[in-house]
């Protein structure tokens, strides 16, 4: 189990919606709940959200890497996930009120596309989706808009993967959903650094305008979080830290970042939103 989406339920329980890979290599999503968000996890005895290739053929080879956004206007949680299609990964959407039953919208972004999340509210009357299509131009972060969560357009480039020896050269992607702050949408994104012995997945920060979220205000020059511990450096895929979800404490500042490590398990890091903004101010251009 790895790469979990995360949210706080109304009773304060932490829910992780984890990617669980079976022995075929196909993934489904399984919920784990904890009163304190740290231990005594109660894991659903059956898969919480399975691929349904009979009705949604784009889920032929499983579903992966969910990002959860609570949508106050709908009073529902939006789960944006990767559907592994015959043509590669695509972006799919489901809504739920309770993580027991789900309303599937199916594929909303065609392959090759992934690393997607919804913003929690409309921007100028339209829903906004951050995602990472791959094309001949590279693997960059884009934002798209929709009036109804089904039909998407207005595609705009948000953040470009740098070139050369940068830690985030050639391939980047959204990690967990952006955090709304008075200064802007604080975004944790991953960069993939190619080395002679393989790839290293690390995290950096960027800040986007609240009203025009494709407008980048600040971007970190350096990575701020990378694989260090043995469980982060060795696993099915070495040297990977990959967060898809977080929770924010009642103080509005303390963040718990739940992340996949080496495509093998789930880890937890805690931090401060205020400290991340200060760090970004010092390490941005």
C-alpha positions, 0 to 999 in steps of 0.5 A, a space after each residue: 500500500 502506498 501513495 494515499 490520498 488523505 482527508 479529515 472526516 467530520 468526526 476528526 478521524 483521519 482517512 487515507 485512501 491508499 493505492 493497494 497493488 495486488 499480486 497481478 500488479 494491478 492496483 485498487 484503492 483501500 481506506 484506512 482510518 485512524 482516530 489520531 492519524 498516526 496509529 491503530 489504523 482500521 483498514 477496510 476488510 475489502 477493497 474500498 474502490 475497485 476498478 470497474 473495467 466492465 462499465 469503465 473500460 479505461 480502468 482495464 489495468 487498475 486505478 492508482 494514486 488518488 487525490 482527495 478534495 472536499 468540495 463545500 458547494 457539493 458537500 462531497 469529496 472529489 477523488 481524482 485518480 489515475 485510470 490505467 488504460 490500454 493507452 496509458 494512464 488517464 485522469 478519472 473522477 469520482 464523488 463520494 459523501 462517505 467513502 462507501 459509495 462512489 459516483 463515477 464520472 469516468 475519464 476526464 483527461 485522456 492518456 497520457 495524463 496523471 498527477 491530478 487534483 481539483 481545487 475546492 471551489 470554482 474560479 470565476 464560475 468554473 471548476 479547476 483541475 490541475 494535471 500533468 499531461 505528457 506530450 512531445 513538449 515534455 511533462 509539465 503541470 497544466 490547469 483546465 476548467 469546466 462548468 460541470 466537472 465533465 467537459 474540460 477546456 481552457 487548458 493553460 500551462 501552469 509550471 514548466 519542467 526545467 532543463 539541464 541539471 536541475 532537480 526538477 528537470 524534464 519531468 514534474 507533477 502535482 503531489 497533493 492538492 494545493 493548500 489555499 493560503 492568504 498569499 496564494 495556492 501553496 503547491 507541493 510538487 515533485 521533480 524527477 532527477 535523472 542520475 546514472 543509477 536511476 531517478 530520484 523523486 524529490 519535492 519542491 514548492 510553488 505559489 500560485 495566484 488565488 484568482 488566476 491559479 495558472 499564474 505562478 508567483 514563486 517557485 523554489 530553486 531547491 528541493 525541500 524534501 527528498 528520500 533519506 531514510 532506508 525505507 525511502 531509498 530502497 523498495 519496489 522503486 528506489 529513491 521515491 517520496 510521493 505524497 498524494 494527501 495531507 491533513 491540516 490541524 485545527 490551528 490552520 498551520 500544522 500539516 501532516 503529509 502522508 506519502 508513498 515511499 519507494 512504491 512500497 509503503 506509507 510514511 508520515 511527515 509533519 510540518 508547518 504551512 507558515 514555515 513552508 511559505 517562509 522557506 519558499 520566500 527564501 528559496 524562490 525566484 
